[in-house]
Amino acid sequence: MTEPGPDGVLDALREQIAAEGWSVLVHGGDVPVAYTVGLFETFEHPEIVVVGLPPETAHDLLEECGEDVRSGTAFANGASNRDLLTDHEVRFHSVTDRSVVDEVLLHAREHYGDRAFPVLQLVWPDERGRFPGDADVSEEFASAQPRLP
């Protein structure tokens, strides 16, 4: 079985957006990345990216974000949310470096073409509720989900 070419991926992505309003793409690797495509187009809401979570967890979390956006929730830079993860808050930060957006959210860039679109990174805590950048968070945890500039 072969992987679909870029056009096949984009066609499937666009079909999903037309049917649901957004799609979630997950890329494994040393540092897995998952992101939405279509939230901006459908709801005028920033796309959301999460780094370092297991693929299935990241997919489910971003699907829940999409459902919340469809229901009227707006996530914003600097905001936190306690409804997405059981017993923990998550935080959102704007990703403003367009070269990072182009590299990390490759299929979103291909989908939107020359149109600019905003992106938020969803940052998740360790088991004690600490975030990367907190003074007492482990370097191993912080490096597992680098903050996108």
Buried (B, 14 or more C-beta within 10 A) or exposed (E): EEEEEEEEBBEEBBEBBEEBBBBBBBBEEEEBBBBBBBBBBBBEBBBBBBBBBEBEBBBBBBBEBBEBBBEEBEBEBEEEBEEBBEEBBBBBBBBEEEEBBEEBBBBBBBBBEEEEBBBBBBBBBBEEEBBBEBEEBEEEBBEBBEEBE
